[in-house]
Amino acid sequence: MGITSVCIDDFALKKRQRYGTVMVNVETRKIVGMIESMEAADVAEWLRNFPNIRQVSRDGSRQYAAAITKAHPDAVQVSDRFHIVKNLNECARDVFNRLFPGRVTIPITPGTQEFRFEVLITSTSEKLRIVKKLRSDGHSKNDIMMMTGLTERAVRKLLSMSDDEIVQGATTVRGREHEQALKKLMDRANHVKAFRDAGMSITKISEETGYGWNTVKSYLSATFSPVNGHYGKQREGKLAPYRDKVLRLRADGKKYKAIHEIIRAEGFTGTQDAIRGFVTKEQRIRRDIISTINGGNPVEFINRKWMMLLYKPEKIHGISNEQLAAVFDNYPLAKTVLDLLKEFKALLKKKKPDLLAAWMRKVETTGIPEFEAFINGLRLDIDAVKNAFTSDLSNGLIEGTINKIKVIKRIMYGRCSFKLLKNKCMIPEY
């Protein structure tokens, strides 16, 4: 009968400048052939050497689809499920990258450990505002101490103070520059809104002001904020590995000298002044973002890369369901993306290709360009995609084979010929 079910995939040749194709027999789990090309014509000619092929598992490559159709028009083609889901997850990642700023703010609820941390490192004026708000909500002094982590003496002192007694901290040069930049940006936005109120179109406003069309549109947006979404997202530096520890030590009342000694013992090579500058900058950033974005309520900062786990909320460490709901309130498109992901994976798991068309129509109504591109790709390969829902065939087998090829390539140091690589891969010892 010969070989009937196979998996084919590409692998990189020298320095990833070219790619080859490998085929594995599903029944024996062994390599049955390799060629130094992935062009449709070359692959089709090669596949004709295996006349009994009836099923082929592959990724979404249009070249492989055309080659298989040309060589074996009656063979059943199965698109690999892993690659389908991977492509969908990458579309979701692209949406999140477009949607979320570099540093996402989420509200902190009183009583959580993160809320205590935020209160401890904030300025005196912010402590006063938080303590008085908790008191006005009916919490006792003991409750406030438990929620904020402040001492009894600190809570008592803050409750006895009036708003006029708060001495605002001195603004740094960088802080003044930031405030001036925000004011300038707001003046520009208000200038644009005045033109809009006078009935001018976005194009006309752009011509009148000299601002770009997209800039004018962003100024007129209801969600416009003068604080850039990447504000406060710091570059990796010497202090990066010790960031949370420095802030918590400072919140515990440790002096900068003591903090410097502690983290220097752990490998930090920077100066004490660097720690002082970092903490000052962090406090200023938090103050600016809290006052500008969240209406004065304490917030927690989450790096955007962690928000990529939104399609698996249970994996996001330290974010409560209430905070996740707040993220969805601020970014409803994220909830839509999450729901679409769950629905597609449920269809795939339950093997229901008949419902795929309805899911694709639903995606079209959302108007998400990344997902529309995904379903356009599915339509170009719809038969193989539907077969992926019902067939047990997948490319999981060949992925391990490609790892084996990579190991052999490294052993050869990239200097040997393709013929030698093929011989090494196909002899039993390997």
TORKOL-4160 file (C-alpha; in steps of 0.2 Angstrom, whole numbers, padded with zeros to 4 digits, m for minus):
430
<pt num="1" X="0000" Y="0000" Z="0000"/>
<pt num="2" X="0014" Y="0012" Z="0004"/>
<pt num="3" X="0014" Y="0028" Z="0013"/>
<pt num="4" X="m0004" Y="0035" Z="0015"/>
<pt num="5" X="m0004" Y="0048" Z="0029"/>
<pt num="6" X="0010" Y="0061" Z="0030"/>
<pt num="7" X="0015" Y="0078" Z="0039"/>
<pt num="8" X="0025" Y="0090" Z="0029"/>
<pt num="9" X="0033" Y="0106" Z="0036"/>
<pt num="10" X="0047" Y="0118" Z="0032"/>
<pt num="11" X="0064" Y="0120" Z="0041"/>
<pt num="12" X="0077" Y="0133" Z="0040"/>
<pt num="13" X="0093" Y="0130" Z="0030"/>
<pt num="14" X="0109" Y="0140" Z="0032"/>
<pt num="15" X="0107" Y="0156" Z="0041"/>
<pt num="16" X="0088" Y="0156" Z="0038"/>
<pt num="17" X="0091" Y="0163" Z="0020"/>
<pt num="18" X="0083" Y="0148" Z="0012"/>
<pt num="19" X="0070" Y="0134" Z="0018"/>
<pt num="20" X="0069" Y="0116" Z="0015"/>
<pt num="21" X="0054" Y="0104" Z="0017"/>
<pt num="22" X="0053" Y="0088" Z="0027"/>
<pt num="23" X="0040" Y="0074" Z="0026"/>
<pt num="24" X="0036" Y="0062" Z="0041"/>
<pt num="25" X="0026" Y="0046" Z="0039"/>
<pt num="26" X="0012" Y="0047" Z="0052"/>
<pt num="27" X="0012" Y="0028" Z="0055"/>
<pt num="28" X="0030" Y="0025" Z="0057"/>
<pt num="29" X="0034" Y="0042" Z="0064"/>
<pt num="30" X="0050" Y="0043" Z="0054"/>
<pt num="31" X="0057" Y="0055" Z="0041"/>
<pt num="32" X="0053" Y="0048" Z="0023"/>
<pt num="33" X="0060" Y="0062" Z="0013"/>
<pt num="34" X="0068" Y="0080" Z="0013"/>
<pt num="35" X="0071" Y="0092" Z="m0001"/>
<pt num="36" X="0081" Y="0108" Z="m0002"/>
<pt num="37" X="0066" Y="0119" Z="m0007"/>
<pt num="38" X="0049" Y="0124" Z="m0002"/>
<pt num="39" X="0043" Y="0131" Z="m0019"/>
<pt num="40" X="0026" Y="0124" Z="m0024"/>
<pt num="41" X="0033" Y="0117" Z="m0041"/>
<pt num="42" X="0048" Y="0108" Z="m0032"/>
<pt num="43" X="0037" Y="0101" Z="m0018"/>
<pt num="44" X="0024" Y="0095" Z="m0031"/>
<pt num="45" X="0037" Y="0086" Z="m0041"/>
<pt num="46" X="0044" Y="0078" Z="m0026"/>
<pt num="47" X="0027" Y="0073" Z="m0019"/>
<pt num="48" X="0023" Y="0063" Z="m0035"/>
<pt num="49" X="0037" Y="0051" Z="m0029"/>
<pt num="50" X="0024" Y="0045" Z="m0016"/>
<pt num="51" X="0009" Y="0040" Z="m0026"/>
<pt num="52" X="m0001" Y="0032" Z="m0012"/>
<pt num="53" X="m0003" Y="0048" Z="m0001"/>
<pt num="54" X="m0021" Y="0050" Z="0004"/>
<pt num="55" X="m0020" Y="0062" Z="0019"/>
<pt num="56" X="m0008" Y="0077" Z="0022"/>
<pt num="57" X="m0006" Y="0088" Z="0038"/>
<pt num="58" X="0002" Y="0105" Z="0035"/>
<pt num="59" X="0002" Y="0122" Z="0041"/>
<pt num="60" X="m0007" Y="0136" Z="0032"/>
<pt num="61" X="0006" Y="0139" Z="0019"/>
<pt num="62" X="m0002" Y="0142" Z="0002"/>
<pt num="63" X="0013" Y="0135" Z="m0007"/>
<pt num="64" X="0011" Y="0118" Z="0001"/>
<pt num="65" X="m0008" Y="0119" Z="m0002"/>
<pt num="66" X="m0005" Y="0122" Z="m0021"/>
<pt num="67" X="0009" Y="0109" Z="m0022"/>
<pt num="68" X="m0002" Y="0095" Z="m0013"/>
<pt num="69" X="m0017" Y="0099" Z="m0024"/>
<pt num="70" X="m0006" Y="0098" Z="m0040"/>
<pt num="71" X="0003" Y="0082" Z="m0035"/>
<pt num="72" X="m0012" Y="0073" Z="m0027"/>
<pt num="73" X="m0028" Y="0082" Z="m0031"/>
<pt num="74" X="m0039" Y="0068" Z="m0021"/>
<pt num="75" X="m0029" Y="0069" Z="m0005"/>
<pt num="76" X="m0037" Y="0076" Z="0010"/>
<pt num="77" X="m0027" Y="0091" Z="0017"/>
<pt num="78" X="m0028" Y="0095" Z="0035"/>
<pt num="79" X="m0023" Y="0112" Z="0042"/>
<pt num="80" X="m0013" Y="0111" Z="0058"/>
<pt num="81" X="m0024" Y="0116" Z="0073"/>
<pt num="82" X="m0009" Y="0122" Z="0083"/>
<pt num="83" X="m0004" Y="0135" Z="0069"/>
<pt num="84" X="m0023" Y="0140" Z="0067"/>
<pt num="85" X="m0024" Y="0144" Z="0086"/>
<pt num="86" X="m0007" Y="0152" Z="0086"/>
<pt num="87" X="m0011" Y="0164" Z="0072"/>
<pt num="88" X="m0027" Y="0168" Z="0081"/>
<pt num="89" X="m0018" Y="0172" Z="0097"/>
<pt num="90" X="m0006" Y="0183" Z="0087"/>
<pt num="91" X="m0020" Y="0193" Z="0080"/>
<pt num="92" X="m0027" Y="0195" Z="0098"/>
<pt num="93" X="m0009" Y="0201" Z="0103"/>
<pt num="94" X="m0009" Y="0213" Z="0089"/>
<pt num="95" X="m0025" Y="0220" Z="0095"/>
<pt num="96" X="m0019" Y="0222" Z="0113"/>
<pt num="97" X="m0003" Y="0230" Z="0107"/>
<pt num="98" X="m0014" Y="0243" Z="0098"/>
<pt num="99" X="m0026" Y="0245" Z="0112"/>
<pt num="100" X="m0016" Y="0246" Z="0128"/>
<pt num="101" X="m0003" Y="0259" Z="0132"/>
<pt num="102" X="0014" Y="0254" Z="0137"/>
<pt num="103" X="0009" Y="0255" Z="0156"/>
<pt num="104" X="m0009" Y="0250" Z="0160"/>
<pt num="105" X="m0017" Y="0258" Z="0175"/>
<pt num="106" X="m0030" Y="0247" Z="0185"/>
<pt num="107" X="m0039" Y="0253" Z="0201"/>
<pt num="108" X="m0034" Y="0246" Z="0218"/>
<pt num="109" X="m0047" Y="0242" Z="0230"/>
<pt num="110" X="m0045" Y="0245" Z="0249"/>
<pt num="111" X="m0040" Y="0230" Z="0259"/>
<pt num="112" X="m0028" Y="0223" Z="0246"/>
<pt num="113" X="m0010" Y="0221" Z="0249"/>
<pt num="114" X="m0006" Y="0232" Z="0233"/>
<pt num="115" X="m0017" Y="0246" Z="0240"/>
<pt num="116" X="m0007" Y="0246" Z="0256"/>
<pt num="117" X="0009" Y="0247" Z="0246"/>
<pt num="118" X="0002" Y="0261" Z="0235"/>
<pt num="119" X="m0003" Y="0271" Z="0251"/>
<pt num="120" X="0013" Y="0269" Z="0260"/>
<pt num="121" X="0024" Y="0276" Z="0245"/>
<pt num="122" X="0013" Y="0290" Z="0241"/>
<pt num="123" X="0014" Y="0308" Z="0246"/>
<pt num="124" X="0007" Y="0315" Z="0262"/>
<pt num="125" X="m0007" Y="0325" Z="0253"/>
<pt num="126" X="m0012" Y="0308" Z="0244"/>
<pt num="127" X="m0011" Y="0299" Z="0261"/>
<pt num="128" X="m0023" Y="0313" Z="0269"/>
<pt num="129" X="m0035" Y="0311" Z="0254"/>
<pt num="130" X="m0036" Y="0292" Z="0255"/>
<pt num="131" X="m0038" Y="0292" Z="0274"/>
<pt num="132" X="m0051" Y="0305" Z="0275"/>
<pt num="133" X="m0061" Y="0296" Z="0260"/>
<pt num="134" X="m0060" Y="0280" Z="0270"/>
<pt num="135" X="m0066" Y="0289" Z="0286"/>
<pt num="136" X="m0080" Y="0297" Z="0277"/>
<pt num="137" X="m0086" Y="0280" Z="0270"/>
<pt num="138" X="m0089" Y="0275" Z="0288"/>
<pt num="139" X="m0073" Y="0265" Z="0292"/>
<pt num="140" X="m0065" Y="0265" Z="0309"/>
<pt num="141" X="m0047" Y="0270" Z="0313"/>
<pt num="142" X="m0043" Y="0252" Z="0315"/>
<pt num="143" X="m0051" Y="0248" Z="0299"/>
<pt num="144" X="m0041" Y="0262" Z="0290"/>
<pt num="145" X="m0025" Y="0255" Z="0299"/>
<pt num="146" X="m0028" Y="0238" Z="0292"/>
<pt num="147" X="m0032" Y="0244" Z="0274"/>
<pt num="148" X="m0018" Y="0256" Z="0272"/>
<pt num="149" X="m0004" Y="0249" Z="0283"/>
<pt num="150" X="m0002" Y="0265" Z="0291"/>
<pt num="151" X="0002" Y="0266" Z="0310"/>
<pt num="152" X="m0011" Y="0272" Z="0323"/>
<pt num="153" X="m0001" Y="0288" Z="0326"/>
<pt num="154" X="0000" Y="0292" Z="0307"/>
<pt num="155" X="m0019" Y="0289" Z="0305"/>
<pt num="156" X="m0023" Y="0299" Z="0320"/>
<pt num="157" X="m0012" Y="0313" Z="0314"/>
<pt num="158" X="m0019" Y="0313" Z="0296"/>
<pt num="159" X="m0037" Y="0313" Z="0302"/>
<pt num="160" X="m0033" Y="0329" Z="0313"/>
<pt num="161" X="m0026" Y="0338" Z="0299"/>
<pt num="162" X="m0035" Y="0350" Z="0287"/>
<pt num="163" X="m0032" Y="0352" Z="0268"/>
<pt num="164" X="m0024" Y="0369" Z="0271"/>
<pt num="165" X="m0010" Y="0361" Z="0282"/>
<pt num="166" X="m0003" Y="0350" Z="0268"/>
<pt num="167" X="0013" Y="0357" Z="0262"/>
<pt num="168" X="0015" Y="0351" Z="0244"/>
<pt num="169" X="0032" Y="0343" Z="0240"/>
<pt num="170" X="0044" Y="0353" Z="0230"/>
<pt num="171" X="0043" Y="0350" Z="0212"/>
<pt num="172" X="0058" Y="0344" Z="0203"/>
<pt num="173" X="0065" Y="0352" Z="0187"/>
<pt num="174" X="0059" Y="0337" Z="0177"/>
<pt num="175" X="0042" Y="0338" Z="0186"/>
<pt num="176" X="0040" Y="0356" Z="0181"/>
<pt num="177" X="0045" Y="0352" Z="0163"/>
<pt num="178" X="0032" Y="0338" Z="0163"/>
<pt num="179" X="0018" Y="0349" Z="0169"/>
<pt num="180" X="0022" Y="0363" Z="0156"/>
<pt num="181" X="0022" Y="0349" Z="0142"/>
<pt num="182" X="0004" Y="0344" Z="0148"/>
<pt num="183" X="m0002" Y="0362" Z="0149"/>
<pt num="184" X="0005" Y="0365" Z="0131"/>
<pt num="185" X="m0004" Y="0349" Z="0125"/>
<pt num="186" X="m0020" Y="0353" Z="0133"/>
<pt num="187" X="m0020" Y="0371" Z="0126"/>
<pt num="188" X="m0017" Y="0363" Z="0108"/>
<pt num="189" X="m0032" Y="0351" Z="0111"/>
<pt num="190" X="m0043" Y="0365" Z="0117"/>
<pt num="191" X="m0038" Y="0376" Z="0102"/>
<pt num="192" X="m0043" Y="0361" Z="0091"/>
<pt num="193" X="m0060" Y="0359" Z="0100"/>
<pt num="194" X="m0064" Y="0377" Z="0098"/>
<pt num="195" X="m0063" Y="0375" Z="0079"/>
<pt num="196" X="m0073" Y="0360" Z="0080"/>
<pt num="197" X="m0087" Y="0369" Z="0090"/>
<pt num="198" X="m0087" Y="0382" Z="0077"/>
<pt num="199" X="m0092" Y="0369" Z="0064"/>
<pt num="200" X="m0076" Y="0365" Z="0055"/>
<pt num="201" X="m0072" Y="0348" Z="0049"/>
<pt num="202" X="m0056" Y="0338" Z="0054"/>
<pt num="203" X="m0048" Y="0341" Z="0037"/>
<pt num="204" X="m0051" Y="0360" Z="0038"/>
<pt num="205" X="m0045" Y="0360" Z="0056"/>
<pt num="206" X="m0029" Y="0351" Z="0051"/>
<pt num="207" X="m0026" Y="0364" Z="0037"/>
<pt num="208" X="m0029" Y="0379" Z="0049"/>
<pt num="209" X="m0018" Y="0373" Z="0063"/>
<pt num="210" X="m0005" Y="0363" Z="0054"/>
<pt num="211" X="m0008" Y="0348" Z="0064"/>
<pt num="212" X="m0009" Y="0331" Z="0056"/>
<pt num="213" X="m0026" Y="0323" Z="0052"/>
<pt num="214" X="m0024" Y="0309" Z="0065"/>
<pt num="215" X="m0017" Y="0321" Z="0078"/>
<pt num="216" X="m0033" Y="0332" Z="0076"/>
<pt num="217" X="m0044" Y="0317" Z="0078"/>
<pt num="218" X="m0035" Y="0311" Z="0094"/>
<pt num="219" X="m0037" Y="0329" Z="0101"/>
<pt num="220" X="m0056" Y="0328" Z="0098"/>
<pt num="221" X="m0058" Y="0310" Z="0105"/>
<pt num="222" X="m0068" Y="0309" Z="0121"/>
<pt num="223" X="m0055" Y="0298" Z="0129"/>
<pt num="224" X="m0041" Y="0310" Z="0125"/>
<pt num="225" X="m0028" Y="0312" Z="0139"/>
<pt num="226" X="m0013" Y="0323" Z="0139"/>
<pt num="227" X="m0003" Y="0310" Z="0148"/>
<pt num="228" X="0005" Y="0298" Z="0135"/>
<pt num="229" X="0001" Y="0280" Z="0137"/>
<pt num="230" X="0019" Y="0276" Z="0139"/>
<pt num="231" X="0022" Y="0289" Z="0152"/>
<pt num="232" X="0031" Y="0281" Z="0167"/>
<pt num="233" X="0036" Y="0265" Z="0157"/>
<pt num="234" X="0055" Y="0265" Z="0161"/>
<pt num="235" X="0069" Y="0257" Z="0152"/>
<pt num="236" X="0078" Y="0242" Z="0159"/>
<pt num="237" X="0093" Y="0248" Z="0169"/>
<pt num="238" X="0103" Y="0243" Z="0184"/>
<pt num="239" X="0089" Y="0246" Z="0196"/>
<pt num="240" X="0076" Y="0236" Z="0186"/>
<pt num="241" X="0078" Y="0219" Z="0195"/>
<pt num="242" X="0077" Y="0228" Z="0212"/>
<pt num="243" X="0063" Y="0240" Z="0207"/>
<pt num="244" X="0049" Y="0232" Z="0218"/>
<pt num="245" X="0061" Y="0228" Z="0233"/>
<pt num="246" X="0067" Y="0246" Z="0233"/>
<pt num="247" X="0049" Y="0253" Z="0233"/>
<pt num="248" X="0044" Y="0241" Z="0247"/>
<pt num="249" X="0059" Y="0245" Z="0258"/>
<pt num="250" X="0056" Y="0264" Z="0256"/>
<pt num="251" X="0038" Y="0261" Z="0260"/>
<pt num="252" X="0044" Y="0252" Z="0276"/>
<pt num="253" X="0053" Y="0268" Z="0281"/>
<pt num="254" X="0071" Y="0262" Z="0276"/>
<pt num="255" X="0083" Y="0276" Z="0273"/>
<pt num="256" X="0092" Y="0277" Z="0256"/>
<pt num="257" X="0108" Y="0272" Z="0263"/>
<pt num="258" X="0101" Y="0256" Z="0271"/>
<pt num="259" X="0092" Y="0252" Z="0255"/>
<pt num="260" X="0108" Y="0254" Z="0245"/>
<pt num="261" X="0118" Y="0243" Z="0257"/>
<pt num="262" X="0104" Y="0229" Z="0255"/>
<pt num="263" X="0103" Y="0228" Z="0236"/>
<pt num="264" X="0122" Y="0231" Z="0234"/>
<pt num="265" X="0124" Y="0215" Z="0244"/>
<pt num="266" X="0113" Y="0207" Z="0231"/>
<pt num="267" X="0123" Y="0213" Z="0216"/>
<pt num="268" X="0117" Y="0231" Z="0213"/>
<pt num="269" X="0132" Y="0241" Z="0206"/>
<pt num="270" X="0124" Y="0258" Z="0205"/>
<pt num="271" X="0124" Y="0273" Z="0217"/>
<pt num="272" X="0114" Y="0279" Z="0231"/>
<pt num="273" X="0109" Y="0294" Z="0222"/>
<pt num="274" X="0102" Y="0283" Z="0208"/>
<pt num="275" X="0090" Y="0275" Z="0221"/>
<pt num="276" X="0085" Y="0292" Z="0227"/>
<pt num="277" X="0081" Y="0298" Z="0210"/>
<pt num="278" X="0072" Y="0283" Z="0205"/>
<pt num="279" X="0060" Y="0284" Z="0220"/>
<pt num="280" X="0057" Y="0302" Z="0218"/>
<pt num="281" X="0053" Y="0299" Z="0199"/>
<pt num="282" X="0041" Y="0285" Z="0204"/>
<pt num="283" X="0032" Y="0295" Z="0216"/>
<pt num="284" X="0030" Y="0309" Z="0204"/>
<pt num="285" X="0024" Y="0298" Z="0190"/>
<pt num="286" X="0011" Y="0290" Z="0201"/>
<pt num="287" X="0005" Y="0307" Z="0207"/>
<pt num="288" X="0003" Y="0313" Z="0189"/>
<pt num="289" X="m0006" Y="0298" Z="0183"/>
<pt num="290" X="m0017" Y="0297" Z="0198"/>
<pt num="291" X="m0022" Y="0315" Z="0197"/>
<pt num="292" X="m0024" Y="0315" Z="0178"/>
<pt num="293" X="m0031" Y="0298" Z="0173"/>
<pt num="294" X="m0040" Y="0290" Z="0187"/>
<pt num="295" X="m0049" Y="0305" Z="0196"/>
<pt num="296" X="m0038" Y="0304" Z="0211"/>
<pt num="297" X="m0041" Y="0286" Z="0215"/>
<pt num="298" X="m0026" Y="0275" Z="0219"/>
<pt num="299" X="m0020" Y="0264" Z="0204"/>
<pt num="300" X="m0009" Y="0250" Z="0201"/>
<pt num="301" X="0003" Y="0249" Z="0186"/>
<pt num="302" X="0004" Y="0234" Z="0175"/>
<pt num="303" X="0016" Y="0232" Z="0161"/>
<pt num="304" X="0007" Y="0229" Z="0144"/>
<pt num="305" X="0016" Y="0212" Z="0141"/>
<pt num="306" X="0006" Y="0205" Z="0156"/>
<pt num="307" X="m0010" Y="0211" Z="0148"/>
<pt num="308" X="m0006" Y="0199" Z="0134"/>
<pt num="309" X="m0012" Y="0185" Z="0146"/>
<pt num="310" X="m0030" Y="0193" Z="0145"/>
<pt num="311" X="m0036" Y="0178" Z="0135"/>
<pt num="312" X="m0031" Y="0167" Z="0150"/>
<pt num="313" X="m0037" Y="0178" Z="0165"/>
<pt num="314" X="m0033" Y="0165" Z="0177"/>
<pt num="315" X="m0014" Y="0166" Z="0173"/>
<pt num="316" X="m0013" Y="0185" Z="0177"/>
<pt num="317" X="m0005" Y="0185" Z="0194"/>
<pt num="318" X="m0011" Y="0197" Z="0207"/>
<pt num="319" X="m0026" Y="0204" Z="0197"/>
<pt num="320" X="m0043" Y="0202" Z="0205"/>
<pt num="321" X="m0059" Y="0199" Z="0196"/>
<pt num="322" X="m0065" Y="0217" Z="0200"/>
<pt num="323" X="m0049" Y="0224" Z="0193"/>
<pt num="324" X="m0051" Y="0214" Z="0177"/>
<pt num="325" X="m0069" Y="0220" Z="0176"/>
<pt num="326" X="m0062" Y="0238" Z="0177"/>
<pt num="327" X="m0050" Y="0234" Z="0163"/>
<pt num="328" X="m0064" Y="0228" Z="0152"/>
<pt num="329" X="m0075" Y="0243" Z="0156"/>
<pt num="330" X="m0060" Y="0255" Z="0150"/>
<pt num="331" X="m0056" Y="0244" Z="0136"/>
<pt num="332" X="m0072" Y="0235" Z="0130"/>
<pt num="333" X="m0064" Y="0229" Z="0114"/>
<pt num="334" X="m0052" Y="0218" Z="0125"/>
<pt num="335" X="m0068" Y="0209" Z="0131"/>
<pt num="336" X="m0074" Y="0207" Z="0113"/>
<pt num="337" X="m0057" Y="0199" Z="0108"/>
<pt num="338" X="m0057" Y="0188" Z="0123"/>
<pt num="339" X="m0075" Y="0181" Z="0119"/>
<pt num="340" X="m0070" Y="0178" Z="0101"/>
<pt num="341" X="m0055" Y="0168" Z="0106"/>
<pt num="342" X="m0065" Y="0158" Z="0119"/>
<pt num="343" X="m0079" Y="0154" Z="0106"/>
<pt num="344" X="m0067" Y="0149" Z="0092"/>
<pt num="345" X="m0057" Y="0137" Z="0104"/>
<pt num="346" X="m0073" Y="0130" Z="0110"/>
<pt num="347" X="m0078" Y="0126" Z="0092"/>
<pt num="348" X="m0062" Y="0118" Z="0089"/>
<pt num="349" X="m0062" Y="0108" Z="0105"/>
<pt num="350" X="m0080" Y="0101" Z="0102"/>
<pt num="351" X="m0076" Y="0098" Z="0083"/>
<pt num="352" X="m0090" Y="0109" Z="0076"/>
<pt num="353" X="m0085" Y="0115" Z="0059"/>
<pt num="354" X="m0103" Y="0119" Z="0054"/>
<pt num="355" X="m0103" Y="0133" Z="0067"/>
<pt num="356" X="m0087" Y="0141" Z="0060"/>
<pt num="357" X="m0096" Y="0151" Z="0047"/>
<pt num="358" X="m0107" Y="0159" Z="0060"/>
<pt num="359" X="m0092" Y="0163" Z="0070"/>
<pt num="360" X="m0084" Y="0171" Z="0055"/>
<pt num="361" X="m0099" Y="0182" Z="0052"/>
<pt num="362" X="m0099" Y="0188" Z="0070"/>
<pt num="363" X="m0081" Y="0193" Z="0068"/>
<pt num="364" X="m0085" Y="0203" Z="0053"/>
<pt num="365" X="m0098" Y="0213" Z="0063"/>
<pt num="366" X="m0085" Y="0218" Z="0076"/>
<pt num="367" X="m0074" Y="0227" Z="0063"/>
<pt num="368" X="m0058" Y="0222" Z="0071"/>
<pt num="369" X="m0045" Y="0223" Z="0056"/>
<pt num="370" X="m0033" Y="0210" Z="0064"/>
<pt num="371" X="m0047" Y="0197" Z="0065"/>
<pt num="372" X="m0054" Y="0201" Z="0048"/>
<pt num="373" X="m0037" Y="0197" Z="0041"/>
<pt num="374" X="m0037" Y="0181" Z="0051"/>
<pt num="375" X="m0054" Y="0175" Z="0044"/>
<pt num="376" X="m0049" Y="0180" Z="0026"/>
<pt num="377" X="m0035" Y="0168" Z="0028"/>
<pt num="378" X="m0047" Y="0154" Z="0034"/>
<pt num="379" X="m0058" Y="0157" Z="0019"/>
<pt num="380" X="m0043" Y="0154" Z="0007"/>
<pt num="381" X="m0040" Y="0137" Z="0015"/>
<pt num="382" X="m0057" Y="0133" Z="0021"/>
<pt num="383" X="m0058" Y="0115" Z="0017"/>
<pt num="384" X="m0042" Y="0111" Z="0026"/>
<pt num="385" X="m0047" Y="0121" Z="0041"/>
<pt num="386" X="m0064" Y="0112" Z="0042"/>
<pt num="387" X="m0054" Y="0095" Z="0041"/>
<pt num="388" X="m0044" Y="0101" Z="0056"/>
<pt num="389" X="m0060" Y="0102" Z="0066"/>
<pt num="390" X="m0064" Y="0084" Z="0063"/>
<pt num="391" X="m0047" Y="0075" Z="0059"/>
<pt num="392" X="m0035" Y="0068" Z="0072"/>
<pt num="393" X="m0021" Y="0072" Z="0061"/>
<pt num="394" X="m0009" Y="0086" Z="0066"/>
<pt num="395" X="0009" Y="0093" Z="0064"/>
<pt num="396" X="0013" Y="0089" Z="0082"/>
<pt num="397" X="0023" Y="0074" Z="0076"/>
<pt num="398" X="0034" Y="0084" Z="0064"/>
<pt num="399" X="0038" Y="0098" Z="0076"/>
<pt num="400" X="0048" Y="0086" Z="0086"/>
<pt num="401" X="0057" Y="0080" Z="0070"/>
<pt num="402" X="0062" Y="0098" Z="0066"/>
<pt num="403" X="0069" Y="0100" Z="0083"/>
<pt num="404" X="0080" Y="0085" Z="0079"/>
<pt num="405" X="0085" Y="0092" Z="0062"/>
<pt num="406" X="0091" Y="0108" Z="0071"/>
<pt num="407" X="0101" Y="0098" Z="0084"/>
<pt num="408" X="0110" Y="0089" Z="0069"/>
<pt num="409" X="0113" Y="0106" Z="0060"/>
<pt num="410" X="0121" Y="0113" Z="0076"/>
<pt num="411" X="0132" Y="0097" Z="0077"/>
<pt num="412" X="0137" Y="0101" Z="0059"/>
<pt num="413" X="0141" Y="0119" Z="0063"/>
<pt num="414" X="0132" Y="0124" Z="0048"/>
<pt num="415" X="0147" Y="0120" Z="0037"/>
<pt num="416" X="0141" Y="0104" Z="0029"/>
<pt num="417" X="0130" Y="0101" Z="0013"/>
<pt num="418" X="0112" Y="0097" Z="0013"/>
<pt num="419" X="0115" Y="0080" Z="0006"/>
<pt num="420" X="0125" Y="0076" Z="0022"/>
<pt num="421" X="0112" Y="0083" Z="0033"/>
<pt num="422" X="0098" Y="0073" Z="0024"/>
<pt num="423" X="0109" Y="0057" Z="0026"/>
<pt num="424" X="0112" Y="0061" Z="0045"/>
<pt num="425" X="0093" Y="0064" Z="0048"/>
<pt num="426" X="0087" Y="0048" Z="0039"/>
<pt num="427" X="0099" Y="0035" Z="0045"/>
<pt num="428" X="0092" Y="0024" Z="0060"/>
<pt num="429" X="0106" Y="0030" Z="0073"/>
<pt num="430" X="0099" Y="0047" Z="0073"/>
